[in-house]
Amino acid sequence: MKKILYVVLTIAISPLALSQPIVSIENLRHSGEMGTFKSAGISFDGSRGNEERDEYELNLSYTKNNENLESLFTFNKSERTKDDKVEGESSFFHARFLLKSERKYNFEAYIQTSENPFQSYKKRDLLGFGLRFDAPNQYKFGLSILQEKEESLLKINKTTKRLNLYLYREMLFQNNSYLTTSLFYQPSLSDFDSDYKASFLVSLNIPLSDRFVVELSVSNVLDSDPPDISDKSNQSFSTNFRYNF
């Protein structure tokens, strides 16, 4: 446990933390549980001396699950300042609804909107629906169709229909910590081979108490046709301190 706490502190003060907002939807869903769940998370990173820089990230989530429906709403806001001037702001909102049944799969629908100048997106909106399957050994598998609308910082607009393949796994440890991995693959329905997006997210969740959790996340995102002059591949790191109400 001491080694894990050391890693937490090391990443928390690292200037690489918060290179972009990372939101692990699965960690907020409380899938299979009944009731109402609320949480708030915050991260902060800064430097002084050669560069006066501050970054913060705020995440709020609300989940309500009953016998027939699971619903999730989550909002993320981050800001980066340098020499007391705002360099950029990003935001993320996601809502998801799952209709429960006695079968091994359930119908779900979701909407998402985000603004991320750090990745050259002025706005990116998603609307999708599909199926979510339960698999053994803490696996979850999703298959859906989504419509994506993007506007870049150079005001280039693009609308794409995509297939969304999703795989999630959770690994539990003896000290109540758990590791989650999420994999997304989103090819265009009209250009399956050359227009696709893929992302891989790993999160280590360390409960410090019944309500307080430290979440360490690493992600890699690949976009075959990124907006403007952005790179096709982007890696990011995040440390989030989350309180569950």
Sequence and secondary structure as in RCSB ss.txt:
>XXXX:A:sequence
MKKILYVVLTIAISPLALSQPIVSIENLRHSGEMGTFKSAGISFDGSRGNEERDEYELNLSYTKNNENLESLFTF
NKSERTKDDKVEGESSFFHARFLLKSERKYNFEAYIQTSENPFQSYKKRDLLGFGLRFDAPNQYKFGLSILQEKE
ESLLKINKTTKRLNLYLYREMLFQNNSYLTTSLFYQPSLSDFDSDYKASFLVSLNIPLSDRFVVELSVSNVLDSD
PPDISDKSNQSFSTNFRYNF
>XXXX:A:secstr
 HHHHHHHHHHHT TTBTSS    THHHH TT  EEEEEEEEEEEEE SS  EEEEEEEEEEEEE SSEEEEEEE
EEEEEEETTEEEEEEEEEEEEEEE  SSSEEEEEEEEEEEEGGGTEEEEEEEEEEEEEEETTTEEEEEEEEEEEE
EETT  EEEEEEEEEEEEEEEE TTS EEEEEEEEEEBSSSTTTSEEEEEEEEEEEESSSSEEEEEEEEEEEESS
 STT  SEEEEEEEEEEEE 
